Amino acid sequence: MTTRNRKDDLRVCLQSVQTQSVQAEVVVVDDASTDGTADMVASEFPQARLVTHERMVGYIRGRNEAARLATGDVIVSLDDDAAFSSERIIADTLACFDDGRVAAVAIPYIDVNRTPVVRQAAPDGNGPYIVESFIGTAHAIRRSVFLRLGGYREELFHQGEESDLCLRLLEAGHVVRLGRGEPIHHFESPRRDFRRMDHYGPRNAILFAWQNVPLPWALVQVPATVAGVLLHALNPARLPTRVGGVLDGLASCARYERAPVSGHAFRLWRRLRTSPVPLRLSDVAAQLPQQR
């Protein structure tokens, strides 16, 4: 897990890890906290491997760093404002990696401060069911595949890294599976930086289309993304920040080369994204790209 200035939230998170029926290696990357986070981890959770940064590098780079430091076959990623609600969540998640084509599991979760709805949960036991992506606060991934694909693109810095990685997973013949069992509880922190989200959300949505989407779809998706992120800003006070994000995204297209996936992988990704119900792996097995 990566963290910055959420000492109390992180304590709850780490306490929940200790309850798991499966013993987990814990890697904490402290992204230049100034609230005593590192001291708290060192004194209260000495079994955790702690990495501290003197200057902020962003949680995407932190997640990549933690993945390189970890030694297990599967990485379970948890935000610092989330916690396991049951002692069996890691065990149930590991059981979902029973097919070599499954590279990641979208773990069920609840945004506790918003809604009681459980998200990312398989609808029944007749799967495995697959989806196009996962949320960063509740997922697990095969470490070997993650590292082989280069991890998250660090130029994204903040937001949008999950969809980017999952499209590249699909191109490599791997899928994201919906998880089973009890959910992770996500207590969305009130200390979120919404200005940063308003900037990097539009920027990275544009970069996603530029870097990943093959022709001719890119000719439609890039301008559609620009229009979509501007229309999404219903609050006029947030519009200038989002416009700045759009301009940064367009400028970034000139700095980063395109590496589009195949049309075949992109069509399958869109099918998963737009399907009104989760699809079974057996429904799309014949359409998966060759695994690599």
N, C-alpha and C positions, 0 to 999 in steps of 0.2 A: 504494500500500500504506500501511496505517496501522501504527504500531508504538509500543510502550511498554516500555522497559527490557529489550530483547532485542538488545543491540548486536551480539553475536557471531552470533546467528541471522540478523539482518538483513544482516550482511556477506555471508554465504553466499548469501542470497536475491538480493542485488543483483549479486553476481558471476555468478550463473546468468543474470540478465537480459542481461548483457553478451555472453553466448555465443550469443544468438538470431540466427538468420539474417535476421530482420526487425528493423530498428532501431526501438526503442521509446522513446517519450517516458516518462520516469520521474518520477512524483510521489510523494514520501514525506511523510506527515503524522506528525510526532512528537508523541504525545499526552502531553506533560509528562514525558518521560523524565528520570531523574536519574543515569543510568549513562554519560553521555557519548555517547549515540546521535547527537545532532545534530552534535557535533564530528567523529565518525567519518564520517558521511555527507558533510559538507562537505569534509573533507580527502581522503577516499579515492574519493568518487564525485561530483566537482564538477559533472558533467553533469546530475545529478538535481536536480529542483526540490524544495526542502526547505521545508516549512512546520512551524513549531514552536509549540506551545501552552504557556503558562505554567501552566495548570491543566488537569486531565484533563477531557475532554469526551466520551470514549467513542469506540469505533472506528466506530460507525454514523454519527455526525456527521462523523467524519473521512473516511469513504468518500464521503459526499455532498460534502464540501468538495473532495476530490481530483477528483471527477467534474466539478465546476464549473470547476476550474482546468485540466483536461486540454483538449487541442485536437483529439485524434484522433476518428475516427468510432466506434471500438470501444474500450471500456475493458476491459482484462484485469486482474482483481483477484487479488492473491496475498497470502497471509498472510506475516508476517515470519518464521515458522518453517517456510516451505516453499521449494522451489527447483525450477527447471526441470531435468528429467533429460535433455533432448535439445535440440539447437539448433533444431529444427523445430516446437516446440510452438505458439508464437505463429502461425507461418505456417499450420500445419494447422488451428488454431482459426479463423483469419480465413477460410479456405476453406469453413468450415461455414456462413458467412453468405451462402449462395448462393440463399436464398429470402427474400423480403420479409417473410414471416410469422414468420421466426425472429428473435426479439429478443435471445435469450441462448443461450449454449452452456455446458453443464455439461462442463467439461474433465476427462478421465480423471485420477485421482489414486490414490496409495497412501498409507495411514497406515503409514509405514515402521516405526515402533516398535511396531506392533500386529499387522500381518498383511501378507502379500504380495498380498492380493486387490486387483485393480484395480477401482475403482469409477467410475461415471459414464461408462463406455465403451460405445459402440454395439456391439451384438452381432455385426454384420456390415456389409457395405457396401451393403445393400439399402434403407437408410433414405431420408430422414432419420427417425430415431427420436426421439420426444419424451417428456418426463417432466414431472412437476408442479412440480419445483423443482430447485435446485442447492445445492451447499455453498459457503459464502463463500470458502474458501481456494482454490477452483479453478473460476473461471467467467469468462466474458466477456459483455459486454452492449453493445448499441447505445447510445451516449451520448445521442442525441437522444430515444430512447424513455424512457430512464431519467430524464432531466431533465423530459420532458413529464409523466410520472406523479408527479413530485415526489420521486423518489429513494426512499431508505429512510425509513420513519417514525422520526423521531429520538426520539419518546417511548418507543420500545422500548429504547433505550440500549445494550443488550447481549443478543444472541441473538434468533433467531426472525425476523429481518428478511427473510431470503431467501424463506421461504414466503409471507409477507405481500405482498412485491413481486410474486412470480411469479403469485399468484392475481389481482392487479390487472393484470398483463401479459395474462393469459388473458382477462380481462374486456374488455380493449382489442383483442382479436383477435390477440394475439401468442403465440408458443410458446417453450418452452425445449427445445433440441435436445441430445441426447447427442453428445459430441465423439468425435474419432478421433485415432489416433496415440499417441505415447508419453505416459506419465503424468507429472503433477507429483508430486514426492516431498514429502509432508507429514511433517515431523519434529516431532510434537506436543511442544510445550515443557513441561518439568516445572514451569515457573513459572506454570502456569495457576492462576487464582483460582477454585477449585471452589466456594467459598462464594458468590461472585457468580453463578456458573453455576446453582447450586441455587436461588438467589433469582429470577433473571430468567428462567430456563427456564419454571417454572410461571406466573409473572406474565404473560409474553408469550404463552404458549399460551392463557391465558384471554382476554387482550386480542385475540388473533387471532380467536377465535371471536366475541367481542363486536363487533368492528369490521367484520368481513368476511362472516360467515356469514348468509345471508338466512333469514327465517322461512319455514317452521316449523322448519328444521333447527337454528337457533340455540337453540331451547328444549331440544333434546336435547344439542347439542354442548357448551354451556357447562358444565352439571353433569357431563357425561361427562368433560370435560377436567379438571375439579377432582378427580374421583375417580381418574382415570388418573395424574395427576402425583403424587398422594399414595401410591398403590399402588406407583409406580415407585421410591420411596425405601425400598429394602430395608435400608439401613444406618440403624439408629435414630439414630446420631449426626448424620445429615444431615437427619433429619425436621423438626426445629424450623426450620431455614433454609427448607426447602421449604414448610412451613406458612406462614411469613412471606411467602414469595413468592405463595402462593395468596391470602392476605388482601390483599396489595398489589394483586394482579390484580383482585380483586373491587372494591376501592376505586377502582381506576383506571377501571373501567367507568363509574363515575359522572362521571369527569372528561373522558372522551373520547367524542365522538359516534360513533354507528354510521354506517358508510358501506358497507352490504352490497353485494356484487356480485349480479348477477342469478342466479336459480335455475338458469338454463341454464348459465352459466359455472361455477357451483359444482358442478353435477352432472358436468360434464366434468372439472373439476379432481379430483373424487373418483374418477372412473373412471381417470384417469391415476395417481393415488396408489395405488389398490388393485389395479391390474392386475398379475398375476404376472410378466408379461413386458413390456418396453417396446413401445409402440404406434408404428406408422409414422404420419407426418404425414398420409399419404393415407387412413389409417383413420378419422381424425377431422376431416378438412378440411371436410366438409359441416356439422359441428357447431360450428365455430369462430364466435364472435361476430363481428359486422362490425368490421373493423379501423378503429381511430381513433387 
